[in-house]
Amino acid sequence: MILYRNRVKGRRTPLIALVIELECPARDIEDAIAVLVDVNLVTWCPRRHFLRLTEHGAELVREYFLDDAPLSLPEPDCIA
């Protein structure tokens, strides 16, 4: 969502900290990143070790979440 907020909505604020704990081998993550880079959805920034959403990736996110999204979200069955 931070990538969505910063890139899709046009904000250029830097990412301060985004840590995701994944329970899978590092090689699986590297392979997934390579695929995302190959299809031009993200770029890998080796200096700071993070992924950046490309303009193409941002456009796809924009289309999916803004153009194809339902006008309203369904109400939850219960509120915790």
SEVEXKOL-50838 format. One record per residue (C-alpha): residue number from 1; residue in one letter; x, y, z. Coordinates in pm, whole numbers, plus 32768, in hexadecimal, padded with zeros to 4 digits. Layout:
{rec NUM, "A", {X, Y, Z}}
...
END
This chain:
{rec 1, "M", {8000, 8000, 8000}}
{rec 2, "I", {8122, 80EC, 803B}}
{rec 3, "L", {8197, 80B1, 7ED8}}
{rec 4, "Y", {8033, 80F0, 7E62}}
{rec 5, "R", {8012, 8231, 7F2B}}
{rec 6, "N", {8162, 82BF, 7EC7}}
{rec 7, "R", {816D, 8261, 7D59}}
{rec 8, "V", {8007, 8241, 7CE0}}
{rec 9, "K", {7F85, 8377, 7D8D}}
{rec 10, "G", {80B3, 843D, 7D16}}
{rec 11, "R", {815D, 8472, 7E63}}
{rec 12, "R", {82D6, 846C, 7E5B}}
{rec 13, "T", {8316, 8443, 7FCE}}
{rec 14, "P", {8427, 8348, 801F}}
{rec 15, "L", {83DD, 8201, 80C9}}
{rec 16, "I", {8460, 8219, 822A}}
{rec 17, "A", {8433, 80B5, 82A1}}
{rec 18, "L", {836F, 7F94, 8219}}
{rec 19, "V", {83C4, 7E40, 82A4}}
{rec 20, "I", {830E, 7D06, 823F}}
{rec 21, "E", {835B, 7BBB, 82E1}}
{rec 22, "L", {8337, 7AA0, 81EA}}
{rec 23, "E", {834F, 7936, 824D}}
{rec 24, "C", {83EB, 78A7, 8114}}
{rec 25, "P", {8549, 786E, 808E}}
{rec 26, "A", {8608, 79A3, 801E}}
{rec 27, "R", {8632, 7903, 7EC7}}
{rec 28, "D", {84B6, 7900, 7E97}}
{rec 29, "I", {84AA, 7A74, 7EE2}}
{rec 30, "E", {85CB, 7ABA, 7DF4}}
{rec 31, "D", {851C, 79F2, 7CE2}}
{rec 32, "A", {83D6, 7AB0, 7D17}}
{rec 33, "I", {848C, 7BFE, 7D0B}}
{rec 34, "A", {853A, 7B95, 7BC8}}
{rec 35, "V", {83EA, 7B4B, 7B27}}
{rec 36, "L", {8359, 7C9B, 7B93}}
{rec 37, "V", {848C, 7D4D, 7B08}}
{rec 38, "D", {847D, 7C85, 79C1}}
{rec 39, "V", {8314, 7CED, 7980}}
{rec 40, "N", {8366, 7E59, 79D5}}
{rec 41, "L", {8286, 7E75, 7B06}}
{rec 42, "V", {839B, 7ED5, 7BF7}}
{rec 43, "T", {8506, 7F40, 7BF3}}
{rec 44, "W", {8601, 7EC1, 7CEE}}
{rec 45, "C", {86C9, 7FCE, 7DA1}}
{rec 46, "P", {8802, 7F15, 7E18}}
{rec 47, "R", {8896, 803D, 7ED2}}
{rec 48, "R", {877B, 8043, 7FCD}}
{rec 49, "H", {86F4, 7EE3, 7F97}}
{rec 50, "F", {858B, 7F30, 7F3F}}
{rec 51, "L", {8498, 7F0C, 7E1F}}
{rec 52, "R", {8409, 803A, 7D6F}}
{rec 53, "L", {82C7, 802A, 7CA9}}
{rec 54, "T", {8302, 808F, 7B3E}}
{rec 55, "E", {821E, 8178, 7A7B}}
{rec 56, "H", {8195, 8045, 79C6}}
{rec 57, "G", {8158, 7F95, 7B12}}
{rec 58, "A", {80B2, 80CC, 7B9F}}
{rec 59, "E", {7FCD, 80E0, 7A70}}
{rec 60, "L", {7F62, 7F75, 7AA0}}
{rec 61, "V", {7F1C, 7FB3, 7C11}}
{rec 62, "R", {7E5B, 80ED, 7BB7}}
{rec 63, "E", {7D87, 802F, 7ABB}}
{rec 64, "Y", {7D45, 7F10, 7BA9}}
{rec 65, "F", {7CF3, 7FD6, 7CE1}}
{rec 66, "L", {7C57, 810E, 7C4E}}
{rec 67, "D", {7BC0, 80B0, 7AFE}}
{rec 68, "D", {7B56, 7F4A, 7B45}}
{rec 69, "A", {7B04, 7F73, 7CB5}}
{rec 70, "P", {799C, 7F5E, 7D2A}}
{rec 71, "L", {7901, 80AB, 7D86}}
{rec 72, "S", {78DC, 8040, 7EEE}}
{rec 73, "L", {7962, 7F2A, 7FC5}}
{rec 74, "P", {7872, 7E2C, 8059}}
{rec 75, "E", {781D, 7E5E, 81C6}}
{rec 76, "P", {78CB, 7D69, 82B1}}
{rec 77, "D", {77F2, 7C6A, 8363}}
{rec 78, "C", {7873, 7CD6, 84B4}}
{rec 79, "I", {7957, 7DE0, 853C}}
{rec 80, "A", {7A63, 7D6C, 862D}}
END
